[in-house]
Amino acid sequence: MIVKNIIQEELLTLAEVKGILDQVRERRAGETEELGYELRRAIRHAELFATSVPEEARGMLAELLALEKVNPEIAVKIVDIRPMNRDELRAIYAKERFTLSEDELDRILDIVIRG
């Protein structure tokens, strides 16, 4: 597929992508033509790795973005991966030029664990 230009770009969590792909699959259910290879693979990936529903993911994303050292890209990664301890969370922040305090890590983990 050749993309000529990008009209709009938006960060989405994997749960939101799964919701969108489910809608596409439902729309195409009545068609006689089978889903393309890439679309089938994308749907399978989303089903395997999406850990929440879109509404829950958006709520968690909003809470994370309210914190000081969480940018949108990292917030989406955190929602998708759902780290359960400080080490997993530190791995997400490994490429950043700053480190988080224990208190900041605990606040993020509290949001993730509450879901």
C-alpha positions in Angstrom: 0.0 0.0 0.0 1.4 3.4 -1.0 0.6 6.3 1.2 0.6 9.6 -0.7 0.2 12.0 2.2 -0.7 11.9 5.8 -3.9 13.8 6.6 -4.0 13.3 10.3 -1.9 11.5 13.0 -3.0 10.5 16.4 -1.5 8.3 19.1 -3.7 5.3 20.0 -3.4 2.7 22.6 -3.5 -0.9 21.5 -6.9 -1.3 23.2 -8.3 1.6 21.0 -6.7 0.0 17.9 -8.4 -3.3 18.7 -11.7 -1.5 19.0 -11.3 0.2 15.6 -10.2 -3.1 14.0 -13.2 -4.8 15.5 -15.5 -2.2 13.9 -13.7 -2.7 10.5 -14.1 -6.5 10.8 -17.9 -6.1 11.6 -18.4 -3.7 8.6 -16.7 -6.2 6.3 -18.4 -9.3 7.7 -21.1 -9.2 5.0 -18.7 -8.8 2.1 -17.8 -11.9 0.1 -14.2 -10.8 -0.2 -11.9 -12.1 2.6 -9.9 -9.8 4.8 -6.4 -8.9 3.5 -3.3 -10.5 5.0 -2.1 -7.3 6.7 -5.6 -6.6 8.2 -5.9 -10.2 9.6 -2.4 -10.0 11.1 -3.2 -6.6 12.7 -6.4 -7.9 14.2 -4.7 -11.0 15.6 -1.9 -8.9 17.1 -4.4 -6.5 18.7 -6.4 -9.5 20.1 -3.3 -11.1 21.6 -1.8 -8.0 23.2 -4.6 -5.6 24.1 -4.9 -5.8 27.9 -7.9 -3.5 28.4 -11.0 -2.0 26.8 -10.7 1.4 24.9 -12.6 3.4 27.6 -10.3 2.1 30.4 -7.2 2.8 28.3 -8.3 6.4 27.6 -9.0 7.0 31.3 -5.6 5.6 32.3 -3.9 7.7 29.5 -5.6 10.9 30.8 -4.4 10.2 34.4 -0.9 9.5 33.2 -0.7 12.7 31.1 -1.7 14.7 34.1 1.6 13.7 35.7 4.6 16.0 35.2 7.2 13.7 33.6 4.9 11.7 31.3 4.7 12.7 27.7 2.1 11.3 25.3 4.4 8.7 23.7 5.5 7.3 27.0 2.0 7.3 28.4 0.8 5.2 25.4 3.6 2.7 26.0 2.8 2.5 29.7 -0.9 1.8 29.0 0.0 -0.8 26.4 2.6 -2.6 28.4 1.1 -2.2 31.8 4.3 -2.5 33.9 3.7 -4.1 37.3 6.9 -3.1 39.1 9.5 -0.4 39.2 12.0 -2.2 37.1 9.6 -2.7 34.2 8.7 1.0 34.4 12.3 2.1 34.5 12.9 0.1 31.3 10.3 2.2 29.5 12.1 5.4 30.7 15.6 4.0 29.8 16.1 6.2 26.8 14.9 9.4 28.5 17.4 12.0 29.7 16.1 12.0 33.2 15.2 9.5 35.9 12.1 9.2 38.0 12.1 9.4 41.7 10.7 6.4 43.7 7.6 8.5 44.5 7.0 9.3 40.8 7.4 5.6 39.9 4.9 4.7 42.6 2.3 7.2 41.4 2.6 5.8 37.9 2.4 2.2 39.1 -0.7 3.1 41.2 -2.5 4.4 38.1 -1.5 1.3 36.1 -2.5 -1.2 38.8 -5.8 0.5 39.5 -6.4 0.2 35.8 
